[in-house]
Amino acid sequence: MAQLPSPFISHTRKVCSLYKRALRALEDMNIKRHEYRYNAVLLRQRFEENRNIRDLRIAKELLLAAEEELFQNKHPDPSVFPNSPGGIAHGRFRVPPDSVMDFWDPIEKARYPKYFAEREKLKEEYVKLYKKLYANPPKSTEEVNPTK
């Protein structure tokens, strides 16, 4: 996966993600609700103090220090949502492939005429595109790798 380009993530999005992960870490501490809210307000105040810093070097240093602090104070067994990766229900229900709809009975297809008409058009376009891209393979290795 290293060959895939990773998108640029702005500093603002990184800070928002850090804030949300910090709140989730507070939830994992199994404290009473009013104590959680008090600590959440203090956490928000810490973020607001550094909100107007315009020097990106300082902001980046603060972000890295906060990431390290979050890592050090993270709960050893954080809670995970059931359908999230790592949750107990992740991947439980498999989505069937689109090709299953080709095996529908014509009576079933008649209930959704517009959908299946559009689907047939898209399938034809896909076949044309596939033939355009892959139907005419190179005839010799010289066409693939011309070294002369």
Backbone as numpy.savetxt, mean C-alpha at the origin, in Angstrom:
# Nx Ny Nz CAx CAy CAz Cx Cy Cz
12.65 -7.23 -5.36 11.85 -6.04 -5.36 12.70 -4.77 -5.36
14.00 -4.92 -5.24 14.86 -3.76 -5.20 14.86 -3.02 -6.53
14.51 -3.70 -7.62 14.54 -3.05 -8.92 13.34 -2.15 -9.14
12.30 -2.28 -8.33 11.12 -1.45 -8.49 11.38 -0.06 -7.94
11.00 0.98 -8.69 11.22 2.32 -8.17 10.29 2.63 -7.02
10.82 3.20 -5.99 9.98 3.57 -4.84 9.54 5.01 -5.02
8.31 5.32 -4.66 7.82 6.68 -4.85 8.45 7.64 -3.84
8.52 8.88 -4.22 9.01 9.91 -3.31 7.96 10.18 -2.26
8.36 10.14 -1.01 7.45 10.42 0.10 7.89 11.73 0.73
6.98 12.68 0.76 7.31 13.99 1.28 7.53 13.95 2.78
8.22 14.97 3.26 8.50 15.07 4.70 7.19 15.15 5.49
6.22 15.87 4.95 4.94 16.02 5.64 4.26 14.66 5.83
4.27 13.83 4.79 3.65 12.51 4.90 4.41 11.63 5.88
5.72 11.76 5.92 6.50 10.98 6.88 6.15 11.37 8.31
5.98 12.67 8.53 5.64 13.14 9.88 4.24 12.67 10.26
3.29 12.74 9.33 1.93 12.27 9.61 1.93 10.77 9.92
2.71 10.02 9.17 2.80 8.58 9.41 3.41 8.30 10.78
4.44 9.05 11.13 5.07 8.90 12.44 4.08 9.20 13.55
3.30 10.27 13.38 2.31 10.64 14.40 1.28 9.53 14.59
0.80 8.98 13.48 -0.20 7.92 13.57 0.39 6.67 14.22
1.62 6.32 13.86 2.25 5.15 14.48 2.50 5.38 15.97
2.81 6.62 16.34 3.02 6.93 17.76 1.71 6.81 18.54
0.61 7.26 17.94 -0.69 7.09 18.60 -1.04 5.62 18.75
-0.77 4.82 17.72 -1.03 3.38 17.81 -0.17 2.73 18.89
1.05 3.21 19.02 1.93 2.68 20.07 1.39 3.03 21.45
0.80 4.22 21.58 0.17 4.58 22.85 -1.02 3.67 23.15
-1.80 3.35 22.12 -2.95 2.45 22.32 -2.49 1.08 22.79
-1.33 0.64 22.32 -0.84 -0.69 22.67 -0.38 -0.80 24.12
-0.23 0.31 24.81 0.30 0.28 26.17 -0.70 -0.21 27.21
-1.93 -0.49 26.80 -2.96 -1.04 27.70 -3.18 -0.17 28.94
-3.30 1.12 28.69 -3.59 2.04 29.79 -5.06 2.45 29.70
-5.56 3.07 30.75 -6.96 3.49 30.76 -7.18 4.59 29.72
-8.42 4.71 29.30 -8.75 5.61 28.20 -8.39 7.06 28.51
-8.67 7.52 29.72 -8.37 8.92 30.03 -6.86 9.16 30.08
-6.09 8.16 30.50 -4.63 8.29 30.48 -4.11 8.31 29.05
-4.73 7.49 28.20 -4.34 7.49 26.79 -4.59 8.86 26.17
-5.77 9.44 26.43 -6.10 10.74 25.85 -5.14 11.82 26.35
-4.77 11.75 27.63 -3.83 12.72 28.17 -2.47 12.60 27.47
-2.01 11.37 27.31 -0.72 11.16 26.63 -0.81 11.53 25.15
-1.96 11.34 24.53 -2.14 11.71 23.13 -2.08 13.23 22.96
-2.65 13.97 23.93 -2.58 15.43 23.87 -1.14 15.89 24.06
-0.41 15.27 24.95 1.00 15.62 25.13 1.81 15.31 23.87
1.51 14.19 23.24 2.20 13.83 22.00 1.90 14.86 20.91
0.66 15.25 20.79 0.29 16.25 19.79 1.00 17.57 20.05
1.14 17.93 21.32 1.84 19.16 21.68 3.30 19.08 21.25
3.94 17.92 21.42 5.33 17.76 20.98 5.46 17.94 19.47
4.48 17.44 18.72 4.52 17.61 17.27 4.27 19.07 16.88
3.34 19.72 17.59 3.02 21.11 17.27 4.19 22.05 17.55
5.02 21.74 18.55 6.16 22.61 18.87 7.12 22.72 17.69
7.24 21.65 16.92 8.20 21.64 15.81 7.52 21.79 14.45
6.31 22.26 14.45 5.54 22.34 13.21 6.09 23.38 12.24
6.57 24.48 12.73 6.96 25.60 11.88 8.44 25.65 11.56
9.13 24.56 11.71 10.56 24.52 11.37 10.68 24.43 9.86
11.37 25.41 9.25 11.49 25.47 7.80 12.81 24.88 7.30
13.80 24.76 8.16 15.08 24.20 7.75 14.95 22.67 7.67
15.06 22.13 6.47 14.82 20.70 6.29 15.89 19.83 6.95
17.09 20.37 7.11 18.12 19.58 7.79 17.74 19.34 9.25
17.28 20.37 9.91 16.86 20.23 11.31 15.61 19.35 11.39
14.68 19.57 10.47 13.44 18.79 10.48 13.74 17.31 10.26
14.68 17.01 9.39 15.03 15.61 9.13 15.70 14.99 10.35
16.56 15.74 11.01 17.19 15.23 12.24 16.14 14.95 13.32
15.17 15.86 13.46 14.11 15.64 14.44 13.28 14.41 14.08
13.01 14.23 12.80 12.24 13.07 12.36 12.98 11.78 12.67
14.26 11.74 12.36 15.05 10.53 12.64 15.12 10.24 14.14
15.28 11.30 14.95 15.32 11.11 16.40 13.96 10.60 16.92
12.88 11.11 16.36 11.55 10.66 16.77 11.31 9.21 16.35
11.77 8.84 15.16 11.65 7.44 14.71 12.40 6.52 15.67
13.57 6.93 16.08 14.36 6.12 17.02 13.67 6.02 18.37
13.11 7.14 18.86 12.39 7.12 20.13 11.17 6.20 20.06
10.46 6.25 18.93 9.30 5.38 18.76 9.73 3.92 18.76
10.83 3.63 18.10 11.33 2.26 18.07 11.71 1.78 19.47
12.34 2.64 20.25 12.77 2.25 21.60 11.58 2.06 22.54
10.51 2.83 22.36 9.37 2.78 23.26 8.22 1.92 22.73
8.46 1.21 21.65 7.41 0.40 21.03 7.04 -0.77 21.93
5.77 -1.13 21.93 5.29 -2.27 22.71 5.87 -3.56 22.13
6.27 -4.51 22.98 6.88 -5.74 22.46 5.91 -6.61 21.66
4.61 -6.49 21.93 3.63 -7.26 21.20 2.52 -6.31 20.72
2.79 -5.53 19.65 1.80 -4.55 19.22 0.56 -5.22 18.65
-0.57 -4.54 18.78 -1.81 -5.08 18.24 -1.82 -4.88 16.73
-2.45 -5.83 16.05 -2.54 -5.80 14.59 -4.01 -5.99 14.24
-4.50 -5.22 13.26 -5.88 -5.39 12.82 -6.03 -6.75 12.15
-7.18 -7.39 12.31 -7.33 -8.77 11.82 -7.06 -8.95 10.33
-7.51 -8.01 9.49 -7.33 -8.18 8.05 -6.03 -7.57 7.52
-5.24 -6.97 8.38 -3.96 -6.41 7.97 -2.92 -7.52 7.85
-1.85 -7.28 7.08 -0.80 -8.29 7.03 -0.27 -8.59 8.43
-0.23 -9.86 8.78 0.17 -10.27 10.12 -1.02 -10.52 11.03
-2.21 -10.11 10.60 -3.41 -10.33 11.39 -3.94 -11.74 11.19
-4.84 -12.16 12.08 -5.30 -13.55 12.04 -6.21 -13.84 10.86
-6.81 -12.82 10.26 -7.72 -13.06 9.13 -7.13 -12.60 7.80
-5.85 -12.24 7.79 -5.23 -11.74 6.56 -5.18 -12.85 5.51
-5.72 -12.55 4.33 -5.71 -13.51 3.24 -6.69 -14.65 3.41
-7.63 -14.52 4.31 -8.57 -15.61 4.57 -9.50 -15.83 3.39
-9.99 -14.74 2.81 -10.92 -14.86 1.70 -10.18 -14.52 0.41
-10.05 -15.51 -0.45 -9.35 -15.33 -1.70 -10.30 -14.75 -2.74
-9.86 -13.74 -3.46 -10.67 -13.16 -4.51 -10.48 -14.01 -5.76
-11.57 -14.53 -6.33 -11.40 -15.39 -7.51 -10.92 -14.58 -8.71
-10.18 -15.20 -9.61 -9.72 -14.47 -10.79 -10.88 -14.11 -11.71
-10.63 -13.14 -12.56 -11.67 -12.66 -13.46 -12.10 -13.72 -14.47
-11.23 -14.66 -14.76 -11.55 -15.69 -15.75 -12.70 -16.58 -15.31
-13.06 -16.57 -14.05 -14.18 -17.37 -13.56 -15.48 -16.93 -14.24
-15.57 -15.65 -14.59 -16.80 -15.15 -15.21 -17.00 -15.71 -16.62
-15.96 -16.22 -17.24 -16.12 -16.84 -18.55 -16.95 -18.12 -18.46
-17.01 -18.72 -17.31 -17.72 -19.99 -17.13 -19.15 -19.81 -16.63
-19.60 -18.55 -16.55 -20.98 -18.32 -16.15 -21.92 -18.87 -17.22
-23.07 -19.31 -16.81 -24.11 -19.78 -17.72 -24.68 -18.58 -18.47
-25.08 -18.74 -19.75 -25.66 -17.60 -20.49 -26.88 -16.99 -19.81
-27.62 -17.79 -19.08 -28.79 -17.25 -18.36 -28.32 -16.30 -17.26
-27.23 -16.67 -16.59 -26.68 -15.79 -15.56 -26.13 -14.51 -16.17
-25.46 -14.64 -17.32 -24.91 -13.46 -18.00 -26.01 -12.53 -18.49
-27.18 -13.07 -18.81 -28.28 -12.26 -19.31 -28.79 -11.27 -18.26
-28.50 -11.52 -17.02 -28.95 -10.59 -15.96 -28.13 -9.30 -15.96
-26.92 -9.34 -16.54 -26.02 -8.18 -16.55 -25.53 -7.94 -17.99
-26.42 -7.56 -18.90 -26.02 -7.46 -20.31 -24.98 -6.37 -20.59
-25.12 -5.21 -19.97 -24.17 -4.12 -20.23 -22.77 -4.50 -19.75
-22.69 -5.09 -18.58 -21.39 -5.45 -18.03 -20.68 -6.46 -18.93
-21.38 -7.49 -19.35 -20.73 -8.53 -20.14 -20.43 -8.06 -21.57
-21.23 -7.13 -22.11 -20.91 -6.56 -23.42 -19.62 -5.76 -23.34
-19.49 -4.94 -22.30 -18.26 -4.16 -22.11 -17.07 -5.09 -21.85
-17.30 -6.13 -21.12 -16.23 -7.08 -20.81 -15.73 -7.77 -22.08
-16.64 -8.12 -22.98 -16.23 -8.75 -24.24 -15.41 -7.78 -25.10
-15.79 -6.50 -25.11 -15.00 -5.50 -25.84 -13.59 -5.40 -25.26
-13.49 -5.35 -23.95 -12.18 -5.25 -23.30 -11.33 -6.49 -23.57
-11.96 -7.65 -23.59 -11.21 -8.88 -23.89 -10.67 -8.85 -25.32
-11.47 -8.38 -26.27 -11.01 -8.27 -27.65 -9.84 -7.29 -27.77
-9.94 -6.15 -27.09 -8.84 -5.18 -27.10 -7.58 -5.78 -26.50
-7.74 -6.55 -25.45 -6.59 -7.18 -24.81 -5.93 -8.19 -25.75
-6.73 -8.97 -26.47 -6.18 -9.95 -27.41 -5.43 -9.24 -28.52
-5.98 -8.13 -29.04 -5.30 -7.36 -30.08 -3.97 -6.81 -29.56
-3.97 -6.28 -28.36 -2.74 -5.75 -27.78 -1.71 -6.86 -27.57
-2.16 -7.99 -27.10 -1.25 -9.12 -26.88 -0.62 -9.56 -28.20
-1.45 -9.68 -29.25 -0.93 -10.10 -30.55 0.03 -9.07 -31.11
-0.27 -7.80 -30.90 0.60 -6.74 -31.38 1.97 -6.79 -30.69
1.97 -7.08 -29.40 3.22 -7.07 -28.65 4.01 -8.38 -28.78
3.32 -9.52 -28.81 4.02 -10.79 -28.68 3.82 -11.77 -29.84
2.95 -11.49 -30.79 2.64 -12.48 -31.82 3.77 -12.66 -32.83
4.55 -11.64 -33.11 5.62 -11.74 -34.09 6.98 -11.77 -33.39
7.44 -12.94 -32.99 8.74 -13.01 -32.32 9.85 -12.75 -33.33
11.01 -12.30 -32.87 12.13 -12.07 -33.78 12.52 -13.37 -34.47
12.94 -13.26 -35.75 13.23 -14.44 -36.55 14.60 -15.03 -36.25
15.53 -14.20 -35.86 16.86 -14.73 -35.56 17.44 -14.00 -34.36
18.53 -14.54 -33.87 19.16 -13.92 -32.70 19.82 -12.61 -33.06
20.12 -12.37 -34.34 20.75 -11.11 -34.74 19.79 -9.94 -34.59
18.48 -10.21 -34.78 17.50 -9.14 -34.61 17.32 -8.78 -33.14
17.51 -9.77 -32.27 17.37 -9.52 -30.84 18.59 -8.81 -30.31
19.78 -9.27 -30.69 21.02 -8.75 -30.15 21.97 -8.41 -31.29
21.77 -7.28 -31.97 22.66 -6.94 -33.08 24.01 -6.47 -32.52
25.03 -7.20 -32.78 26.38 -6.85 -32.31 27.24 -6.27 -33.41
26.77 -6.34 -34.64 27.60 -5.85 -35.77 27.19 -4.47 -36.19
